[in-house]
Amino acid sequence: MLDNCCRNLTLAGVFHRVGNNYEFAVPIFQQILRETRDVELLLEKSIGEIDINAMIV
């Protein structure tokens, strides 16, 4: 599911694939995201949701 999301974001021009990893296609987006959002909190919440969903399945 996560891989599908990343591929879709690549097709939309948001991500760029580098080997097995993904980067933002436009480097300034990463800076803007960090300046306007609590990225660590968003990642913690996302990881928590993934852990919960993994236990349900």
C-alpha positions, 0 to 999 in steps of 0.5 A, a space after each residue: 500500500 505504501 509503495 503504491 502511494 509513493 509510485 502515485 506521488 512519483 507519477 504526480 511529480 511530487 516524488 522522485 525515485 532514487 534507487 529504493 528510496 524516494 525524494 521530493 521532486 522539488 527540493 524547496 518543498 521539503 524545506 517548506 514542509 519542515 518550516 510549516 509543519 511538525 514533521 516529527 509529530 506527523 511521522 510518529 502519528 503515521 507510524 502509529 497508524 501503520 502499527 495499528 493497521 498491521 495488528 488488525 490485518 
